[in-house]
């Protein structure tokens, strides 16, 4: 079952300069024109959310207007830098085609530069995450799982991800611990991806997984809904919400200033928001 739409060296081969600001358009119009590949709460600037899409990075305001703030680029992988409020990491495809390698922005997504092509690259990380335990440790999946220990400047293959990988989430406890949402359940690795063990929901589709700053793990399991567990007690899962009907959450963002403020995107480009830790959800801007 495939639920996702088909969509070692430090260098600066690719430099994506800023383009003239795009005009604002409604979230509904944008949803019909592109695919969302990532979401984050904006930590500076006028927008509330940032949507990484097939056609650039968009700032979304509470009134439902979206404005492209980046060059036109397919940002397949997308993660905020936990240290720099204006910092973001990405990977994907330039507008002209090919793969971008591993990219970084230090100005809120307006401009980007390639930190590394990655191993065997230029890579196109569809799944990637930055370790909250050590922000210099970054994981990305490009056939094999790759890891950087120096903030993305150099990369090494660390292992093979579980089959049917959909999403990665790095642990808040240890830099070598990470989770994988797959089409066959939720997996965990404690050795930087060299080996994997089933964690929960075996043979079930887990469409996304996210680690919260307060040490909780969120996952969406088809048929069960959104569930939550403490990283220190991963055998105790609490159901939060199963009110998404046919929508399937693919990307979750947690407000770093308020862990009860969540946002997510679905396979149909809907954007939902929760202000009570994920128990109730409403279309973005209407919660």
Residue frames as qw, qx, qy, qz and C-alpha x, y, z in Angstrom:
[[0.000, 0.889, 0.457, 0.000, 0.00, 0.00, 0.00],
 [0.437, 0.067, 0.022, 0.897, 1.51, 3.28, -1.10],
 [0.064, -0.825, -0.530, 0.187, -0.25, 6.24, 0.47],
 [0.229, -0.663, 0.104, 0.705, 2.21, 8.97, -0.52],
 [0.610, 0.773, 0.111, -0.132, 1.73, 10.75, -3.84],
 [0.804, 0.118, 0.161, 0.560, 4.67, 10.33, -6.21],
 [0.031, -0.998, 0.043, 0.032, 6.04, 13.35, -5.94],
 [0.823, -0.333, -0.087, 0.451, 30.86, 13.26, 2.35],
 [0.499, 0.162, 0.082, 0.847, 31.78, 16.45, 0.80],
 [0.041, -0.764, -0.329, 0.553, 31.30, 20.02, 1.94],
 [0.301, 0.111, 0.457, 0.830, 30.69, 22.28, -1.00],
 [0.266, 0.596, 0.328, -0.683, 28.44, 24.98, -2.37],
 [0.265, 0.098, 0.743, 0.607, 27.75, 23.77, -5.89],
 [0.060, -0.646, -0.646, -0.403, 24.12, 24.91, -5.83],
 [0.087, -0.233, -0.352, 0.902, 23.14, 28.39, -4.72],
 [0.027, 0.647, 0.711, 0.273, 19.47, 29.28, -4.87],
 [0.103, 0.058, -0.110, 0.987, 19.11, 33.03, -4.94],
 [0.232, 0.494, 0.601, -0.584, 15.98, 34.76, -3.76],
 [0.147, 0.397, 0.646, 0.635, 13.35, 35.48, -6.39],
 [0.217, -0.273, 0.005, -0.937, 10.91, 38.39, -6.36],
 [0.300, 0.090, 0.761, -0.568, 8.22, 37.86, -3.72],
 [0.087, -0.316, -0.840, -0.431, 5.17, 36.04, -5.02],
 [0.408, -0.336, -0.050, -0.847, 1.69, 37.45, -4.59],
 [0.325, -0.062, 0.796, -0.508, -0.48, 36.08, -1.80],
 [0.547, -0.073, -0.608, -0.570, -3.09, 33.48, -2.63],
 [0.748, -0.366, 0.199, -0.516, -5.57, 31.53, -0.58],
 [0.367, -0.345, 0.860, -0.078, -4.61, 28.23, 0.96],
 [0.746, 0.340, 0.519, -0.242, -7.42, 26.59, -1.01],
 [0.599, 0.765, -0.173, -0.161, -5.99, 27.82, -4.31],
 [0.011, 0.681, -0.732, 0.011, -2.47, 26.75, -3.36],
 [0.612, -0.137, 0.754, -0.193, -3.68, 23.27, -2.38],
 [0.791, 0.491, 0.323, -0.167, -4.96, 22.73, -5.89],
 [0.479, 0.833, -0.275, -0.032, -1.64, 23.67, -7.51],
 [0.239, 0.612, -0.715, 0.239, 1.06, 21.80, -5.59],
 [0.835, -0.276, -0.475, 0.039, 1.93, 19.04, -3.09],
 [0.340, -0.825, 0.327, -0.311, 3.04, 19.66, 0.49],
 [0.795, 0.205, -0.523, 0.231, 6.19, 17.85, 1.61],
 [0.493, -0.118, -0.547, 0.667, 6.80, 19.44, 5.01],
 [0.264, -0.829, -0.273, -0.411, 5.42, 21.83, 7.59],
 [0.519, -0.120, -0.458, 0.712, 6.89, 23.93, 10.40],
 [0.180, -0.910, -0.336, 0.163, 5.84, 26.75, 12.68],
 [0.417, 0.686, -0.076, 0.591, 7.52, 29.97, 11.60],
 [0.622, -0.497, -0.340, 0.501, 9.79, 31.20, 14.37],
 [0.169, -0.481, 0.033, 0.860, 10.24, 34.67, 12.87],
 [0.016, -0.059, -0.582, -0.811, 8.64, 36.80, 10.17],
 [0.461, -0.016, 0.046, -0.886, 5.00, 37.53, 9.42],
 [0.676, -0.026, -0.616, -0.403, 3.79, 33.99, 8.74],
 [0.718, -0.417, 0.369, -0.418, 2.42, 31.49, 11.24],
 [0.879, -0.044, 0.469, 0.076, 3.31, 28.32, 9.34],
 [0.142, 0.602, -0.618, -0.485, 5.78, 27.38, 6.64],
 [0.891, 0.239, 0.344, -0.173, 4.73, 24.86, 4.00],
 [0.173, -0.474, 0.724, 0.470, 7.49, 23.14, 2.02],
 [0.749, 0.451, 0.333, -0.354, 6.00, 22.20, -1.32],
 [0.758, 0.268, 0.468, 0.368, 6.65, 20.96, -4.82],
 [0.386, 0.731, 0.232, 0.512, 6.86, 24.58, -5.95],
 [0.182, 0.557, -0.284, 0.759, 8.68, 26.37, -3.14],
 [0.312, -0.286, -0.698, 0.578, 8.40, 27.34, 0.50],
 [0.187, -0.626, -0.385, -0.652, 5.22, 29.20, 1.44],
 [0.044, -0.014, -0.583, 0.811, 4.48, 31.35, 4.49],
 [0.302, -0.521, -0.719, -0.348, 0.92, 30.88, 5.70],
 [0.109, -0.230, 0.344, -0.904, -0.89, 33.49, 7.82],
 [0.190, 0.216, 0.834, -0.470, -3.82, 32.93, 10.15],
 [0.511, 0.467, 0.146, -0.707, -6.23, 34.43, 7.64],
 [0.811, 0.256, 0.527, 0.009, -5.42, 31.62, 5.22],
 [0.491, 0.848, -0.171, -0.103, -3.18, 33.51, 2.81],
 [0.856, -0.197, 0.295, 0.376, -0.04, 31.84, 1.47],
 [0.297, 0.919, -0.233, -0.115, 2.95, 33.66, -0.04],
 [0.919, 0.170, -0.103, 0.342, 6.00, 32.02, -1.55],
 [0.321, -0.916, 0.213, 0.109, 9.11, 33.16, 0.32],
 [0.609, -0.377, 0.593, 0.368, 11.72, 31.02, -1.48],
 [0.215, 0.382, -0.648, -0.622, 12.92, 30.32, -4.99],
 [0.883, 0.137, -0.067, -0.444, 10.75, 27.91, -6.97],
 [0.190, 0.424, -0.879, 0.108, 12.19, 24.56, -5.90],
 [0.820, -0.246, -0.421, -0.300, 10.82, 21.15, -4.96],
 [0.143, -0.525, 0.677, -0.495, 11.57, 20.77, -1.25],
 [0.751, -0.107, -0.615, -0.215, 10.99, 17.03, -0.75],
 [0.646, -0.338, -0.530, 0.433, 12.74, 16.87, 2.64],
 [0.036, -0.710, 0.021, -0.703, 12.35, 19.76, 5.07],
 [0.663, -0.479, -0.481, 0.315, 13.42, 20.29, 8.71],
 [0.123, -0.957, 0.067, -0.252, 13.87, 23.37, 10.91],
 [0.510, 0.336, -0.544, 0.575, 17.26, 24.02, 12.48],
 [0.563, -0.652, -0.498, 0.099, 16.61, 23.72, 16.25],
 [0.535, -0.344, -0.164, 0.754, 19.35, 26.25, 17.04],
 [0.095, -0.113, 0.202, 0.968, 18.75, 29.09, 14.57],
 [0.381, 0.531, 0.560, -0.509, 15.21, 30.52, 14.39],
 [0.456, 0.690, -0.189, -0.530, 15.93, 31.58, 10.80],
 [0.013, -0.440, 0.862, 0.254, 17.56, 28.25, 9.88],
 [0.869, 0.196, 0.247, -0.380, 16.05, 25.47, 7.79],
 [0.249, -0.335, 0.844, 0.338, 17.36, 22.36, 6.04],
 [0.762, 0.426, 0.162, -0.460, 15.99, 20.82, 2.87],
 [0.286, -0.224, 0.825, 0.433, 16.61, 18.43, 0.01],
 [0.607, 0.552, 0.472, -0.321, 14.80, 17.81, -3.25],
 [0.602, 0.362, 0.511, 0.495, 14.94, 19.03, -6.82],
 [0.074, -0.377, 0.107, 0.917, 15.89, 22.33, -8.45],
 [0.556, 0.579, 0.227, -0.551, 13.36, 23.83, -10.84],
 [0.410, 0.621, -0.531, -0.405, 15.61, 22.84, -13.74],
 [0.949, 0.073, -0.267, -0.152, 15.62, 19.15, -12.77],
 [0.554, 0.322, -0.651, 0.406, 18.02, 16.74, -11.07],
 [0.659, -0.575, -0.449, 0.185, 18.66, 16.48, -7.34],
 [0.040, -0.932, 0.091, -0.348, 19.67, 19.34, -5.06],
 [0.515, 0.180, -0.624, 0.560, 21.77, 17.53, -2.45],
 [0.427, -0.610, -0.562, 0.359, 21.52, 18.79, 1.13],
 [0.145, 0.640, 0.146, 0.740, 20.54, 22.46, 1.42],
 [0.359, -0.494, -0.520, 0.598, 20.53, 25.05, 4.17],
 [0.038, 0.761, 0.226, 0.607, 18.86, 28.43, 4.56],
 [0.423, -0.238, -0.485, 0.727, 19.92, 30.89, 7.26],
 [0.092, 0.049, 0.019, -0.994, 17.40, 33.62, 6.40],
 [0.516, 0.253, 0.494, -0.653, 14.01, 32.01, 6.90],
 [0.647, 0.325, 0.683, 0.092, 13.99, 30.20, 3.56],
 [0.343, 0.860, -0.017, -0.377, 14.57, 33.21, 1.27],
 [0.460, 0.680, -0.562, -0.103, 17.92, 31.89, -0.02],
 [0.949, -0.217, 0.228, -0.034, 19.51, 28.45, 0.06],
 [0.257, 0.701, -0.657, -0.103, 22.94, 26.95, -0.48],
 [0.941, 0.026, -0.335, -0.044, 24.10, 23.39, -0.87],
 [0.478, -0.727, 0.482, -0.105, 26.13, 22.25, 2.15],
 [0.327, -0.324, 0.872, 0.165, 26.86, 18.84, 0.62],
 [0.561, 0.161, -0.572, -0.576, 25.82, 16.60, -2.27],
 [0.838, -0.239, 0.338, -0.357, 25.58, 13.76, 0.28],
 [0.410, -0.304, 0.837, 0.197, 26.95, 10.27, -0.23],
 [0.357, 0.249, 0.838, 0.328, 26.40, 9.01, -3.77],
 [0.217, 0.760, 0.421, -0.445, 24.67, 12.28, -4.57],
 [0.244, -0.232, 0.236, -0.912, 23.46, 14.76, -5.28],
 [0.015, -0.251, -0.937, 0.241, 20.95, 13.20, -2.94],
 [0.404, -0.348, -0.295, -0.793, 17.21, 13.72, -2.80],
 [0.054, -0.069, -0.856, 0.509, 16.22, 13.07, 0.81],
 [0.410, -0.457, -0.523, -0.591, 12.47, 12.44, 0.93],
 [0.695, -0.663, -0.277, -0.036, 12.66, 11.69, 4.67],
 [0.483, 0.346, -0.394, 0.702, 14.98, 13.63, 6.94],
 [0.507, -0.820, -0.232, -0.133, 15.17, 14.97, 10.49],
 [0.224, 0.624, -0.471, 0.582, 17.48, 16.85, 12.82],
 [0.599, -0.270, -0.690, 0.303, 18.29, 15.35, 16.22],
 [0.327, -0.858, -0.076, -0.388, 16.85, 17.41, 19.09],
 [0.822, -0.521, 0.008, 0.230, 19.43, 15.72, 21.33],
 [0.494, -0.406, 0.348, 0.686, 22.31, 16.92, 19.13],
 [0.468, 0.788, 0.162, -0.366, 21.42, 19.44, 16.40],
 [0.053, 0.649, -0.644, -0.402, 24.65, 18.61, 14.58],
 [0.282, -0.007, 0.952, 0.119, 23.29, 15.11, 13.92],
 [0.569, 0.384, -0.048, -0.726, 21.01, 14.95, 10.89],
 [0.499, 0.053, 0.859, 0.101, 19.46, 11.92, 9.20],
 [0.515, 0.477, -0.190, -0.686, 18.30, 11.54, 5.59],
 [0.713, 0.097, 0.694, 0.014, 17.05, 8.66, 3.48],
 [0.463, 0.649, -0.366, -0.481, 18.23, 8.26, -0.11],
 [0.783, 0.213, -0.577, -0.090, 17.97, 4.56, -0.80],
 [0.638, -0.142, -0.596, 0.467, 20.18, 3.94, 2.23],
 [0.376, -0.900, -0.220, 0.035, 19.98, 5.88, 5.47],
 [0.535, 0.439, -0.213, 0.689, 22.65, 8.58, 5.75],
 [0.495, -0.794, -0.271, 0.225, 23.83, 10.48, 8.81],
 [0.365, 0.657, -0.189, 0.633, 25.78, 13.70, 9.25],
 [0.631, -0.530, -0.400, 0.401, 27.54, 14.51, 12.54],
 [0.371, -0.227, -0.006, 0.900, 28.67, 18.00, 11.56],
 [0.233, 0.598, 0.264, -0.720, 25.47, 19.82, 10.69],
 [0.706, 0.612, 0.317, -0.165, 25.17, 18.50, 7.14],
 [0.146, 0.823, -0.455, -0.308, 28.62, 19.24, 5.75],
 [0.229, 0.359, -0.889, -0.166, 29.67, 15.60, 5.45],
 [0.839, -0.056, 0.088, -0.533, 27.63, 12.39, 5.29],
 [0.017, 0.299, -0.953, -0.035, 28.08, 8.65, 5.75],
 [0.697, -0.155, -0.534, -0.453, 25.80, 5.71, 5.11],
 [0.307, -0.387, 0.670, -0.553, 24.65, 4.40, 8.48],
 [0.369, 0.084, 0.908, -0.182, 22.32, 1.58, 7.47],
 [0.147, -0.232, -0.742, -0.612, 19.23, 0.50, 5.57],
 [0.423, -0.084, 0.290, -0.854, 15.85, 1.91, 6.61],
 [0.471, 0.188, 0.827, -0.243, 12.92, -0.44, 7.17],
 [0.130, 0.262, 0.761, 0.579, 10.93, -1.43, 4.10],
 [0.096, -0.724, -0.613, -0.301, 8.05, 0.85, 3.20],
 [0.340, -0.317, -0.304, 0.832, 9.56, 3.89, 4.90],
 [0.070, 0.826, 0.471, 0.302, 7.24, 6.90, 5.06],
 [0.104, -0.913, 0.103, -0.382, 8.73, 9.22, 7.70],
 [0.659, 0.052, -0.500, 0.559, 11.71, 9.58, 10.07],
 [0.344, -0.873, -0.010, -0.346, 11.85, 11.21, 13.50],
 [0.492, 0.335, -0.595, 0.540, 15.00, 11.66, 15.59],
 [0.594, -0.553, -0.556, 0.180, 14.75, 11.07, 19.33],
 [0.135, -0.887, 0.107, -0.429, 14.92, 13.83, 21.93],
 [0.807, -0.573, 0.145, 0.011, 16.83, 11.49, 24.27],
 [0.631, -0.384, 0.510, 0.441, 19.85, 10.28, 22.30],
 [0.263, 0.647, -0.382, -0.605, 21.39, 11.33, 18.99],
 [0.065, 0.235, -0.922, -0.301, 21.69, 7.69, 17.85],
 [0.263, 0.350, 0.866, -0.241, 18.02, 6.90, 18.46],
 [0.309, 0.202, -0.259, -0.892, 15.40, 7.45, 15.78],
 [0.546, 0.300, 0.699, -0.350, 11.99, 6.23, 14.70],
 [0.071, 0.109, -0.691, -0.711, 10.61, 5.15, 11.33],
 [0.623, 0.333, 0.396, -0.586, 6.97, 5.28, 10.28],
 [0.007, -0.211, 0.855, 0.475, 6.41, 2.59, 7.68],
 [0.647, 0.000, -0.382, -0.660, 3.69, 0.77, 5.79],
 [0.742, -0.116, -0.660, 0.000, 4.26, -2.18, 8.17],
 [0.651, -0.641, -0.359, 0.188, 4.34, -0.45, 11.55],
 [0.093, -0.950, 0.230, -0.191, 6.49, 1.80, 13.70],
 [0.885, 0.079, -0.255, 0.382, 10.19, 0.92, 14.08],
 [0.327, -0.925, 0.191, 0.014, 12.99, 2.14, 16.34],
 [0.790, 0.334, -0.286, 0.427, 16.77, 2.17, 16.01],
 [0.530, -0.838, 0.040, 0.126, 19.18, 2.84, 18.87],
 [0.662, -0.322, 0.378, 0.561, 22.36, 2.65, 16.77],
 [0.076, 0.587, -0.263, -0.762, 21.86, 5.44, 14.22],
 [0.724, 0.459, -0.082, -0.509, 19.98, 3.21, 11.81],
 [0.125, 0.429, -0.883, -0.145, 22.37, 0.28, 11.56],
 [0.156, -0.204, -0.966, -0.019, 19.66, -2.01, 12.92],
 [0.434, -0.223, -0.071, -0.870, 15.91, -1.67, 13.45],
 [0.025, -0.174, -0.948, 0.264, 13.38, -3.30, 15.74],
 [0.271, -0.573, -0.580, -0.512, 9.57, -3.24, 15.53],
 [0.001, 0.132, -0.481, 0.867, 8.26, -0.86, 18.18],
 [0.371, 0.341, 0.624, -0.597, 4.47, -0.89, 17.83],
 [0.603, 0.551, 0.113, -0.566, 1.54, -1.32, 15.39],
 [0.285, -0.267, 0.836, 0.386, 3.12, -4.23, 13.52],
 [0.235, 0.303, 0.837, 0.391, 1.61, -4.80, 10.05],
 [0.114, 0.854, 0.470, -0.189, -0.33, -1.52, 10.29],
 [0.445, 0.585, 0.149, 0.662, 0.29, 1.60, 8.20],
 [0.370, -0.716, -0.210, 0.554, 1.92, 4.39, 10.22],
 [0.483, 0.758, 0.274, 0.342, 1.78, 7.44, 7.97],
 [0.192, 0.771, -0.234, 0.560, 3.82, 9.86, 10.08],
 [0.730, -0.463, -0.357, 0.354, 5.84, 10.13, 13.29],
 [0.144, 0.776, -0.120, 0.603, 7.05, 13.21, 15.17],
 [0.589, -0.279, -0.520, 0.553, 9.04, 13.79, 18.37],
 [0.170, -0.921, -0.208, -0.283, 7.84, 16.68, 20.53],
 [0.232, 0.634, -0.447, 0.586, 10.27, 18.92, 22.44],
 [0.551, -0.511, 0.385, -0.535, 8.71, 17.74, 25.71],
 [0.135, -0.337, 0.929, -0.065, 9.79, 14.15, 25.02],
 [0.679, 0.266, 0.571, -0.377, 6.57, 12.74, 23.61],
 [0.135, -0.108, 0.807, 0.565, 6.19, 10.76, 20.40],
 [0.590, 0.423, 0.238, -0.645, 3.24, 11.34, 18.07],
 [0.122, -0.100, 0.875, 0.458, 2.23, 8.93, 15.33],
 [0.655, 0.236, 0.036, -0.717, -0.73, 8.48, 13.02],
 [0.231, -0.067, 0.966, 0.095, -1.90, 4.91, 12.50],
 [0.439, -0.034, -0.495, -0.749, -4.49, 4.19, 9.82],
 [0.613, -0.335, -0.679, -0.225, -7.64, 2.90, 11.48],
 [0.541, -0.430, -0.533, 0.488, -6.52, 4.02, 14.94],
 [0.014, -0.968, -0.160, -0.190, -5.85, 7.72, 14.47],
 [0.232, 0.713, -0.412, 0.517, -3.33, 9.97, 16.16],
 [0.842, -0.452, -0.274, 0.108, -1.62, 8.37, 19.17],
 [0.031, 0.836, -0.373, 0.402, 0.91, 9.56, 21.73],
 [0.895, -0.309, -0.240, 0.212, 3.54, 7.99, 23.99],
 [0.296, -0.895, 0.325, 0.078, 6.34, 9.23, 26.21],
 [0.587, 0.585, -0.557, 0.060, 9.78, 8.35, 24.89],
 [0.102, -0.434, 0.797, -0.408, 10.56, 6.97, 28.34],
 [0.515, 0.103, 0.772, -0.357, 7.50, 4.65, 28.22],
 [0.318, 0.307, -0.553, -0.706, 7.08, 3.56, 24.62],
 [0.130, -0.165, -0.973, -0.095, 4.88, 0.60, 25.57],
 [0.061, 0.598, 0.655, -0.457, 2.04, 2.87, 26.71],
 [0.097, 0.175, 0.455, 0.868, 0.19, 4.61, 23.86],
 [0.179, 0.504, 0.545, -0.645, -2.68, 7.03, 24.38],
 [0.292, 0.555, 0.628, 0.461, -5.26, 7.63, 21.61],
 [0.093, -0.305, -0.119, 0.940, -5.67, 11.34, 20.88],
 [0.482, 0.496, 0.078, -0.718, -7.94, 11.74, 17.86],
 [0.354, 0.095, 0.850, 0.378, -9.43, 9.73, 15.01],
 [0.325, 0.723, 0.451, -0.410, -11.62, 12.45, 13.56],
 [0.058, -0.502, 0.463, 0.728, -9.89, 12.90, 10.21],
 [0.784, 0.444, 0.176, -0.396, -12.39, 10.81, 8.17],
 [0.906, 0.356, 0.125, 0.194, -10.61, 9.80, 4.95],
 [0.202, 0.903, -0.328, 0.191, -7.76, 12.27, 5.44],
 [0.918, -0.135, -0.157, 0.337, -4.32, 10.80, 6.19],
 [0.219, -0.945, 0.214, 0.113, -1.87, 13.04, 8.09],
 [0.861, 0.365, -0.106, 0.339, 1.59, 12.98, 6.50],
 [0.445, 0.332, -0.298, 0.776, 3.52, 15.80, 8.19],
 [0.474, -0.782, -0.400, 0.062, 3.19, 17.18, 11.73],
 [0.296, 0.508, -0.264, 0.765, 4.58, 20.41, 13.20],
 [0.541, -0.631, -0.489, 0.264, 4.77, 21.29, 16.89],
 [0.027, 0.920, -0.028, 0.391, 4.96, 24.89, 18.02],
 [0.615, 0.143, -0.515, 0.580, 8.29, 25.23, 19.88],
 [0.087, -0.325, 0.318, -0.886, 6.71, 27.90, 22.08],
 [0.643, -0.091, 0.352, -0.674, 3.66, 25.79, 22.98],
 [0.050, -0.164, 0.973, 0.158, 3.70, 21.97, 22.76],
 [0.390, 0.423, 0.744, -0.339, -0.12, 21.90, 22.76],
 [0.438, 0.717, -0.043, -0.540, -0.21, 23.88, 19.50],
 [0.539, -0.080, 0.764, 0.345, 0.06, 21.46, 16.56],
 [0.548, 0.584, -0.131, -0.585, -0.45, 21.61, 12.82],
 [0.556, -0.084, 0.792, 0.239, -0.45, 18.93, 10.14],
 [0.443, 0.410, -0.404, -0.687, -0.92, 18.37, 6.43],
 [0.779, 0.106, 0.580, -0.214, -2.75, 15.48, 4.80],
 [0.500, 0.034, 0.718, 0.482, -2.42, 13.51, 1.58],
 [0.277, 0.718, 0.565, 0.298, -4.99, 15.84, -0.01],
 [0.314, 0.325, -0.041, 0.891, -3.13, 19.05, 0.96],
 [0.426, -0.798, -0.301, -0.302, -5.49, 19.94, 3.79],
 [0.297, 0.331, -0.524, 0.726, -3.93, 21.84, 6.71],
 [0.602, -0.642, -0.439, -0.180, -5.34, 21.23, 10.19],
 [0.110, 0.513, -0.465, 0.713, -4.54, 22.84, 13.53],
 [0.664, -0.518, -0.538, 0.031, -4.95, 21.77, 17.18],
 [0.021, -0.683, 0.324, -0.654, -4.58, 23.94, 20.27],
 [0.728, -0.485, 0.276, -0.398, -5.17, 21.17, 22.82],
 [0.364, -0.489, 0.792, 0.042, -2.29, 18.81, 22.14],
 [0.191, 0.184, -0.855, -0.446, -3.92, 16.94, 19.28],
 [0.262, 0.273, 0.854, -0.356, -7.25, 15.95, 20.84],
 [0.435, 0.743, 0.465, -0.205, -9.39, 18.19, 18.62],
 [0.388, -0.102, 0.461, 0.791, -8.58, 19.54, 15.17],
 [0.377, 0.799, 0.338, -0.326, -9.97, 22.20, 12.85],
 [0.640, 0.598, 0.173, 0.451, -8.98, 23.55, 9.44],
 [0.522, -0.106, -0.150, 0.833, -6.06, 25.91, 9.88],
 [0.005, 0.184, 0.042, 0.982, -7.11, 29.35, 11.06],
 [0.556, -0.385, -0.336, -0.656, -10.50, 28.17, 12.31],
 [0.583, -0.197, -0.733, 0.290, -9.54, 26.44, 15.56]]
